[in-house]
C-alpha cells in the first residue's frame, strides 16, 4: 500500500523504482486536504496489519498531523514514511505563490525520536543524497523491517516535475476566473 497526498511525490521520487509485487496506491487529489496522508497511513496500517504501508508525505502536510506518529508507535505499526522536506507547500506555490507557502523547518527526525521516547519500535534517518536515501531504504527494509521507519528526504524547494508545473498553471487559471452565473 502506498499513500501520497496528491500523487506527486510517488511520481516524482519513486517512479523509477522497479516494483516486484503489485500494490495499491491511494491519494486524495480532488479535495486538497493538507494533512490527509498522515492519518490515512495510520488508518491503513491499522486495518492491514499483515502489510507494510509506504507513505510519501510533504513537510507542510506532516506539520498539520504529526501527532499521529505517537499512535502509530503505540500500535506497533511498521509503515515506512518518506517525509519530503522541500521547505513548504510546493504544490500550492505552483497554483498561487505567496509567503504563506513557506513553512518553518522542523527537526523532523528529532521530533519523531522525541515522540518515540524509547517506547516501541521506531527508526529514523535523514537523507540529503541519493546514496543516503538508498542506504536508509535498505535499513528500513532490512534491519528495521519490524519498526515504524521515518525517513526525511531533503530536496530543493523547486524540485518538481514538468507535469506539476503544468497542472498548477491550469488550476491557477481556473481559480482566477470569475464564477459562472447559474
Helices and strands as residue ranges (DSSP letters): E 2-4, H 8-9, I 10-14, E 25-26, H 36-47, E 54-58, H 59-65, H 68-74, E 80-85, H 90-95, G 99-101, H 108-116, E 122-127, H 130-141, E 148-154, H 162-176
